[in-house]
Amino acid sequence: MITVMERVLPARLGEGFRWLLASSWLTNLGDGIAAAAGPLLIATLTRDPLLISLSALVSWAPPLLFGLYAGVLSDRHDRRGIVLVANAVRAAVLVALVALMVSGTVTVATALVALTLRSVAEVFADNATATLTPMMVDRDDLVIANARLGTGFITLNQLAGPPIGAALFGLGLTWPFAAQLLLVAAGIVLVSRITPPPRDRQGDDLAPDTVRELVAGFSWTVRHAAVRTLALTILIFNFTFGAAWSVLVLYTQERLGLGALGFGLMTTVGGIGGLIGTGLYGAITRRVSLGALMRIGLVIETFTHLGLALTRSPWVAGGIFLVFGAHAFIWGTTSVTVRQRAVPRELQGRVGSVNTVCVYAGLVVGSLIGGVLATRFGVAAPFWFAFAGSAVFVVLLWRQLMLIAHDD
């Protein structure tokens, strides 16, 4: 047992990282539950595709609007304290949402507002949490630390969470949100056990200047070839991804003929693919350069959209989700590790927030396009749009992707 534990979570990662990992796994389970329950709640209150796409928009817009400022706060203040306060706010919002549902007064508008506020708090919690890992783990151990964090995200957020959320939703509207509330509360307790190492306080003699600090984060990102290319690629491909995935709940119900539980299960299949990616990641990165890996991943993503646009079979769609899940884990883990290794500790929050803005800028614009296309042309239209756009972007970014390298 000790040998297995040491192999999975080596003692050299430290007790603090173990508390952080436990908190991350619990809150990821809660987020996975909410990932299915949020869209299902809106789809229960309305069948308007545009309003349903807003359930994705309210999850994606807050990181775009508040991500940069969250990065500034993470680099300026106590990162553990930010996580605690942000999660406390998230818990309060969930209490209010559950109360509205119990009283029978929840509406589309109030549900969207609650989901938005929950996402805003999550922005600050996630940014500060990401900056804690390189503070507590040696640079050479970031690969294994991020892999363990990523495994929790895959198994709990994507694999276990969505079907649990869908199943709880079937028992009653309030159950999944009450479950997330309990998990967030547990995460708060676990993070409170962390004692981060002392931080470098360079620049604390200067008065806080948000604009200057933001410019420093942007400037560093632009100057670093690998991180710059990653940010650009993520921006562009989340533009097409957001268009397709914003109507995924309708796609699984109307095109694949699956119910609420089926929506959660499709997400779970993607999580299984992520686990496969977890197991293969080390072997793949030893044999394939990161530039080539990025190229292969973007080709996979492009044909994912084409396959989903063409099929009506849940079995075929499930196979596509399986492959896409593996690609998503490999891409995400590579991106995070390259960035954390390259970025100075005092800039982790701001450079990470630039990446977050690129992620959600693409998702927000894409979700709006997806909602309009689905309303006018049917639920398959956003997937056709995503395929065509991704194919064009693969060609345009093909040479730039080779700038991503192991040498940082």
N, C-alpha and C positions, 0 to 999 in steps of 0.2 A: 504494500500500500504506500509506504514511504517512497519507494522507488518510482511508482507511478505518479505520485504527487510532485516529486522532484522533476520528473520529465515534463509534466504538464505545466507546472508553475514553479520554476527553479527558485530556491531560497535567495539567490543573488539579486532577484528582482526587488526584494525588500518587503517588509510587512506593510508599509504604506501603500505600495502598489497593489497588494492583495486586497486591502480594504477598498481601494479605488475600483479594482476589477469587480469585486462583489457588488458594489453600488451600481456600477455600469451595467452589469448583467441584470440586476433587478429592474432598474429603470428602463432598460431596453425591452424587457418583457412587457412592462406597462405600456411602452410606446408601440410595441407590436400589437398589443390588444387594441389600443386606440386607433392604430392605422386601419384596422378593419371596421371598428365600431363607429368612427367618425363619419366616413362616407355612407355607411349603412343608416346612421341616424338621419342624415340629410335626405337620403333616398327614401326613407320612410315618411318624411314630412313633405316631400315634393318629388315629382317625376320629371321636372324640367331639367334637361341635360345641362343647360348653362348654369343653373343654380347648383346642380350636383358637382359640376367642375369647380365651382367656387370652394367646395370642401377641400379640394387639393390646393387651390390658390391661397386660402387662409393658412395653410400649413407652410406654404413656400414663400409667401410675401414677407413675413416678419424677419427671416434671416437676411433677406435682401435689404430691408429698410433699417434694421438695427444691428446687422452683423458687424459692420465696421466699428461702430461705437462699442459693441461688446468686446471687440479685440483691443481697443484702447483701454477699457476698464480692466481687462485681464492683465495687461502689461503694466498697469498703473497701481492696482490695488491687490489685496489678498485674494488669490484665486480660489482657495478653498471657501472663504467667506462668500464670494460671489455665487458659488455653486449652492451653498446652503440657503442663501436668501432667494435665489431664483427658483429653487425647487419648492421652497415654502410658498412662494406666490403661485406656482403651478398647482400646488395642493389646494390652496384657497379657491382658485378658479374651478377646480374639479368639484369641490364641495358645493359651490353655487350652482353648477350645471346639474349635479345630481338632485339638488333641492328643487330646481325648476321642473325636472322630469317627474319627480315624485308628486309634485303639486299639480301636474298636468298643464302647466302654463308655458312649456317650452315651445318655441316657434322656430321657423327657419332662421329668422334674423337673430334671435337670442342664442341659438345653437352656434351659428357662424361667429358671433361675437365671442362666445366662450372658447371656441376652438382657436380663434385668433389670439386671444389673450394667453391661452395655454402655450401656443407656439412662440409667442414673444418671450415668455419666461424661459422656455426651452432653449432659445437662442443664446441667452447669457449663460445658462448652465452648461450647455454643450461646449461653447468656446472656452470657458474657464477649465472645464474637465480635460479638454484636449491639451491644454498647456501644462497640466499637472504631470502628465506622463513623462515628458523629457526632463522634468525637474527631479523625478524620483528614480529614473532608470538610466543606467549608463548608455552612452551613445551606441555602443556595439550590441546592446541588448534591446534596442528599439524595435528591431524586426520581430523578435519573439513576443515582446510586450504588445505590439500592435496586432500581431496575429492572434493573441489570446483575447484582446479586446474585440477584434473582428469576429472571432469565433462566437463570442457571446452575442454579438449583434446578429450574426447569421442564425444561430440556433434559437435564440429567444425572441429577437425582434421580428425576424422574417419567417422562421420555421414554426416555432411554438405559438408566438403571440397572436398572429392573425386568425388561425382557426379557433383558438381559445376565445378571442374577442368576438368572432362570429357566433360561436356556440353560446357564449354568455348573452350576446344580444338577442339570440333566439329565446332565452329564458326571460328576458325583460330588458327594457331600454337602459335601465340604470346600472345593471350588473357590471358591464365592462368598464364603465367609468369609475364605479366604486372600487373595482379591482385595481385600476391604475392608481387611484388615490392611495391605497394601502401600500403599493409598491414604491411610489414616490416617497412616502413617509419612511419606509424602510431604508431607501437610498439616502435620505437625509441623515439618519442615524449612523449609517456606515461611513459616510464622508466625514462626519464629525470626529471619527476616530483617527483621521489622517493628521500627521504632523509634517507638513512639507519642509524641505531643507531651506535654510536662509537664502533669500534672493539677492541678486546683485542689484544694488540700489543706485547704479550710475544714472545721473541725470535728475535725481530727486531734489537737487538744489535748485532746479528750474521750476518756475510756476507751471502748472499743468496747462498745456496748449493742445487742445484736441485736434485742431487743423494741422499743426506741425507734426504731431504724432501720426496722424493718418497719412500724411504725405511721406513720412519716413517709411511706413509699411508698404505703400504703393511703389515708392522709388526702389526699395530693395527688391521687390518682386519683379519689377520690370528689368532690373539689371541682371538677375540670375536666370540664365538661359533655360535650365531644366524646370524650375518652378514657374517661370513665365509661360513656357509651352504647356505645362500641365494645366495652368489656370485658363489659358485660351481654349484648350481642347475641352475642358469641363464645361466652360461657358457655352460653347457651340453645340456640344452633343446633349446637354440638358435642355436646350431649346427644342430639339426634335423629340427627345424622350418625354419631356413634360407634356407635349401635345397629345401623345398616345396614352400615357399613364394617367392623365387627368380624368379620363372617362373609362378607366379600367373596370370599375364596378358595374357600369352599364354594359361594357363589352362582354364580361363574363356572364351576365344575366341574360342579355338579349341575343347576343351572337352565339355564345357557347351553350346557352340554355341551362345555366347553372343557377342555383339559388344563393342565398346569403352565405351558407357554409361553403359552397363551391368557390366563391370569391376568396374566402380565407385560405382554402386549400390550394388554389393556384399560387398564391403568395408563398405558401408553405413549400410548394414544389421548387420555387425559386430559391428558397432557403436551403433545400437539400442540395441543389446545385452549388450553392455557396459553400456548403460543407465539403463537397467534392473538391472545389477550388482550394479550400483550406488545406486539404491533404496533399494536393499536388503542387502547392505554391512553391515550396522549397526546391523541389526537383526542377520545376519549370524555370525559375529564376537562375538556377545554376547553369542552365543550358541555353537560355534565350535572353538576348539583350533586352533592356527595358524599352528601347526604341522599337524593336521588332515586336515585343509583347504588346505595346500600345497599338501598333498597326493591326495586329491580328485581332485585338479586342474590338477595335472600331469596325472592322469588317463583320465580326460576329454580331455586334449591335445593329448594324445596318440590315443584315439579313433576318435578325429577330423581328424587326418591324414588318418586313415583307412577309415573313411566314405567318405572323398574326393577322395581317391584312387579308391573306388568302384563305385561311382555314376557318372552318366552323366546328371542327372536331375538338372536344376537350382533351382527347388523348394526344393529338398532334400539338395543340397549344401547350399541354403539360410538358412535352419533350422540349419545346422551345424555351419555356420558362426555366427548365432544368439547366440548359446550356447557358442561358443568360445569367442565371444566378452564379454560376462558376465564374463567368467573365466579370461580373460586377464585383465579386470579392477580390479577385486578382488585381483588377484595376484600382479599386479603392485602397487596398493595402499597400500597393506600390506607390500610389500618389502620396499617402500619408507619411510613409517611411522616408521617401525622397525629401519631402518638405521638412520633416522634423530633423533630419540629419543635416540639412543644408542651412536652416534658419538659426541665427543666434538666439539664445534663450530669451533675451530681453525683447525680441521682436516676434516671438512665437504667436502671441495673441493677434497682433495686427496682420501679419502675413497669412495666418490661418483665416482671419476674417475676410481678407481679399479673396481667398479661395472660396469661402462660403458665399460671398456675394456673387461670384461667377456661377456657382452651382445654382443658386436660387433665382438669379436674373434670368437664366435660361428656362428654369422651370415655370416661373411666373408668366413670362411671355408665351411660352409653349402651352400652358394650361388654358390661357385665354383663347388662343388659336384653336386648341383642341375642342373647347366647348362650342365655339362658333361652327366649326366644321361638322361636329357630331349633330348639332341642331339642324343644319341645312342639308347635310348629305348622308347622315347615318353614322353609326358608331365605328364603322371600319375606316371612315375617311381620315381621321387623325393618324391612323397607322400607315396609310398610303403616303400622307404628307411626311411623316417621320422617315419613311424609307427613302423617299426622293431627296429630302433635305440631307439626310445622313450620307447618302451616296455622293452628293456634291461635296460635302465637307471632307469626306475621306480623301477625295482627290486633292482638294486645296491644302489639306494639312499633312499630306503624306510625307513630304520632305522634312517638315518642321519636327515631326515626331522623333526623328533620329537625334535631336538635341538632348533628349532625355537619356541620361547615362548613370551608371553606378557611381562614377567619380563625382563627388559633390564637394 
